């Protein structure tokens, strides 16, 4: 019984590590794509700035939080790379709907659920983010199991 709290803490720490590392990896790749598309100032506008650097910082914080939102409660879904990639794509698509189609437009006073070319590129970015997040998380979780 005395070992259970340590085991639970260790298990949670692995899930947190997987979410942070996966979120950073996916966020960096998606952030580069956003920078190339000139989207970072729009992200910065959520806090009253137009700086791409501020936008990138906000994007990375969100990327880590969303990574934790996958790995802390749903690490059990991330057992293989193939399954991780599929779960990651679905998770990325979910956040595409929640983020750029719902939450961000609400924050900026824009129309909700506007699907146009920019939204299409955003979907691709969110799918890539989700795949990278989940595949990296699978690797982190597997490496912890191998110890």
N, C-alpha and C positions, 0 to 999 in steps of 0.2 A: 504494500500500500504506500509505503514511503517513497517509492520510485515513481509513482504515477504523476504527481505534480511536476516532477522534473521532465518526465516523458511528454506530458502535455505542453509544457513550456518549450521544450525542444522542438516538438512538432509545429507549434505556432510560429516559432522563430524561423523554421524552414519555410513555411508558407509566406511569411513576411519577406524573407530574403528573396524568394522566388518572385514575388510581386514587385518588389523594388527593382531588382536587377532586370527582370523582364520588362517592366514599365520604362526603365531608362533605355534599354536597348531598342524597344519599339518606338519610344518617344524621340530618340535621336534620329532614327531613319525617317519617321514621319515629319519631324521638325525640319529636316533638310528639304523634304518635298514641299512643305509649307513655305519655307523661305524662298524656294525657287518659284513658287506660284505667287509670292508677294502677300501671303495670308497672315503673316505674323503681326502686322500693325492692327488687323481686325481683332485678333486675339487680345492684343494689348488694350484695345478700346474698351474691353470689359471692365478695366480698372481705370479708365480715363486717360490712357496714354496712347501714343501712336508709335512708340519705339519698337522696332523689331526685336531688340534685345529683351525688353520687358515681355513682349509676346512670347518669345522663346522660353523665357523663365516660367511664365504662367503655363504654357503648354507642357513643360517638363514636370511641373508639380502635378498637373492634372493627369499626365501619363502615369506617374507613380501611383497616385491615388486610385486610378482606374485599374492599374495592375494589381494593387492590393485587393480591389473589389472582385477580382477573378480568383486570385490564389488563396486568399484567407478562407472564404467559404467553400470554394469549389476545387480545391487541389485534388480531390479524389477523381475528378474528371480528367486530370492531366497525367495519365499513366504512360502513354506512348506518344511519339512524335506525330504520328498520323492523326491520332485522336486529338492531340493538342492543337494541331493546325486547324482541324475542323471546328473545334470548340472556340479557338481564337478567331476564326473568320466570323462565326456567329456572334461572338462577343463584340468584335469590331463593328459589325453591322448594327447591333443593338445600340452601341454608343454613337454611331453615325446618326441614328434617328434621335436619340436623346440629346446629343450635344449640338451639332450644327443645325439640325432641323427643328429642335424644340427649345432647349435651355438657352443657347446663345442668342437666338432671335428674340426670345422673351426678354433677356437682359438688355438687349440693344434696341428694343422697340421696333423690330423688323417683323415682317410677316412670317408666320410659322409654316413649316413643312413646304418651303419653296424648293422645288427640285429643278435645277437648271444645270448647265455645264459645270459650274463651280462645285455644285453639290455632288455631281457625278465624280469629279476628281477627288472630292473629299471622301466619298465612299471608298474609292480605291485606296486612299491613304489610310482610312480606318481599318480596312481589311488587312492591309500590309502590317499595320501596327498590331492588330489582334493576333495575326499569325506569329509575328516575331515575339510578342509578349508571351504567348502560350508555349511556343517551342523552347524559348530560353527558360521559361519557368519549368518545363518538363526536365530540361537538363539540370537545373539547380536542384530540383526535387530528387532526381535520380542520383546525383552526386552525393547528396546527403544520405540517401539510402545505402550507397556503396561503402560508406565509412564504417 
